[in-house]
Amino acid sequence: MDLILWRHAEAEDSADDLARALTPRGHKQATRMARWLREHLPADTRIIVSPARRAQQTAQALSTEFETVAAIAPGASHATVLSVSHWPRAKRAVLVVGHQPALGDTVAALIAGTHAGWPIKKGAICWLTHRVRDTQTQVLLRAAMSPEML
């Protein structure tokens, strides 16, 4: 299974956290990363997105076909991210568009087996793959990319 974690792009400051919109820079970040993702994602990738406006706008740069999942709104845990993505049993790739610290915590838990939060830059992705080799379960980091690198 492939799990791609995409942190929403840069957003404006606002008292209403769920209503925060992307900044002009954030739109550029989302567009740049979406272009790269379109070239690399499997065609049948399931896309799940936080209901926060900034996450919705980030995902819209890639596709208009995605699922909004309230459970991964700001404040979600890494356990929730793994649960809604059906890690590691999903039959197809899953792209989660969400927030820190849940995404960084998810990467830390899967790669290092720790719950220490790892930072993920705004607009960046971490692409993880679950596989079994010689009866050993492995989690591979396939890509870690920020929009500025593209």
C-alpha positions as CSV (number, residue, x, y, z in Angstrom):
1,M,0.0,0.0,0.0
2,D,1.1,3.5,-0.8
3,L,0.2,6.3,1.6
4,I,0.9,9.8,0.5
5,L,0.6,12.5,3.2
6,W,0.2,16.1,1.8
7,R,0.2,19.0,4.2
8,H,-2.1,21.8,3.1
9,A,-0.3,24.8,1.5
10,E,0.3,28.1,3.1
11,A,-2.9,29.7,4.5
12,E,-3.9,33.1,5.8
13,D,-4.2,33.8,9.5
14,S,-7.8,33.8,10.8
15,A,-9.6,33.4,14.0
16,D,-11.8,30.7,12.4
17,D,-9.4,27.9,11.9
18,L,-11.6,25.9,9.5
19,A,-12.2,28.9,7.3
20,R,-8.6,29.8,6.7
21,A,-8.0,30.2,2.9
22,L,-4.8,29.7,1.0
23,T,-2.6,32.7,0.4
24,P,-1.4,33.5,-3.2
25,R,1.8,31.7,-2.2
26,G,-0.2,28.8,-1.0
27,H,-2.1,28.5,-4.3
28,K,1.3,28.4,-6.1
29,Q,2.6,25.7,-3.7
30,A,-0.5,23.6,-4.2
31,T,-0.4,24.0,-8.0
32,R,3.3,23.1,-8.1
33,M,2.8,20.0,-6.0
34,A,-0.4,18.9,-7.8
35,R,1.5,19.0,-11.1
36,W,4.1,16.6,-9.7
37,L,1.5,14.4,-8.1
38,R,-0.5,14.1,-11.3
39,E,2.6,12.7,-13.0
40,H,3.3,10.1,-10.2
41,L,0.1,9.0,-8.5
42,P,-1.6,5.8,-9.6
43,A,-4.8,6.6,-11.5
44,D,-7.0,4.9,-8.9
45,T,-5.6,6.8,-5.9
46,R,-8.2,7.4,-3.2
47,I,-8.0,11.1,-2.1
48,I,-9.2,12.0,1.4
49,V,-9.2,15.6,2.6
50,S,-9.8,17.5,5.8
51,P,-12.9,19.7,5.8
52,A,-10.7,22.8,6.6
53,R,-10.9,25.3,3.7
54,R,-7.1,25.4,3.2
55,A,-7.0,21.6,2.8
56,Q,-9.9,21.6,0.4
57,Q,-8.3,24.3,-1.7
58,T,-5.0,22.4,-1.7
59,A,-6.7,19.2,-2.9
60,Q,-8.7,21.1,-5.5
61,A,-5.4,22.0,-7.2
62,L,-5.1,18.2,-7.9
63,S,-8.6,17.0,-8.4
64,T,-12.2,17.8,-7.9
65,E,-12.9,14.2,-7.0
66,F,-12.1,13.5,-3.4
67,E,-13.7,12.5,-0.1
68,T,-14.0,15.1,2.7
69,V,-13.4,13.3,6.0
70,A,-14.2,15.2,9.1
71,A,-12.1,12.9,11.3
72,I,-8.9,14.3,9.8
73,A,-9.7,18.0,10.6
74,P,-7.2,20.0,12.6
75,G,-6.5,18.3,15.9
76,A,-6.7,14.8,14.5
77,S,-4.3,12.1,15.7
78,H,-2.0,10.0,13.7
79,A,-4.0,7.0,14.7
80,T,-7.0,8.6,13.0
81,V,-5.0,9.3,9.8
82,L,-4.0,5.6,9.7
83,S,-7.5,4.4,10.4
84,V,-9.3,6.5,7.7
85,S,-6.6,5.5,5.2
86,H,-7.0,1.8,6.1
87,W,-3.2,1.5,6.6
88,P,-1.7,-0.9,5.7
89,R,-4.6,-2.9,4.2
90,A,-6.0,-0.6,1.5
91,K,-5.9,-2.2,-1.9
92,R,-5.0,1.1,-3.7
93,A,-2.9,4.1,-2.9
94,V,-4.3,6.7,-0.5
95,L,-3.5,10.4,-0.5
96,V,-4.4,12.3,2.7
97,V,-4.5,16.1,2.6
98,G,-4.3,17.3,6.1
99,H,-2.5,19.1,8.9
100,Q,0.3,19.1,11.3
101,P,1.0,17.7,13.8
102,A,-1.0,14.6,12.7
103,L,0.8,14.1,9.4
104,G,4.3,14.4,10.9
105,D,3.3,12.1,13.8
106,T,2.1,9.6,11.3
107,V,5.4,9.6,9.4
108,A,7.3,9.3,12.7
109,A,5.2,6.4,13.9
110,L,5.6,4.5,10.6
111,I,9.2,5.2,9.9
112,A,10.8,5.4,13.4
113,G,8.2,3.8,15.6
114,T,8.0,6.9,17.8
115,H,5.2,9.3,18.5
116,A,7.6,12.3,18.4
117,G,6.3,14.8,15.9
118,W,8.2,15.3,12.7
119,P,7.7,18.6,10.9
120,I,6.3,18.6,7.4
121,K,6.5,21.9,5.5
122,K,3.4,23.6,4.2
123,G,2.5,22.2,0.8
124,A,4.9,19.2,1.1
125,I,4.3,15.5,0.7
126,C,5.7,12.4,2.3
127,W,5.1,9.2,0.3
128,L,5.3,5.9,2.2
129,T,5.0,2.3,1.0
130,H,4.1,-0.7,3.1
131,R,5.4,-4.0,1.8
132,V,6.3,-7.5,3.0
133,R,9.7,-9.0,2.0
134,D,10.7,-12.5,3.1
135,T,7.9,-12.3,5.8
136,Q,9.3,-9.0,7.1
137,T,7.0,-6.0,7.2
138,Q,8.7,-2.9,5.9
139,V,7.8,0.8,5.6
140,L,9.7,2.6,2.9
141,L,10.0,6.3,2.4
142,R,9.5,6.7,-1.4
143,A,9.6,10.5,-1.5
144,A,9.7,13.6,0.7
145,M,9.1,16.7,-1.4
146,S,8.4,20.3,-0.8
147,P,6.9,22.6,-3.4
148,E,10.1,24.7,-3.4
149,M,12.1,21.6,-4.7
150,L,9.9,21.3,-7.8
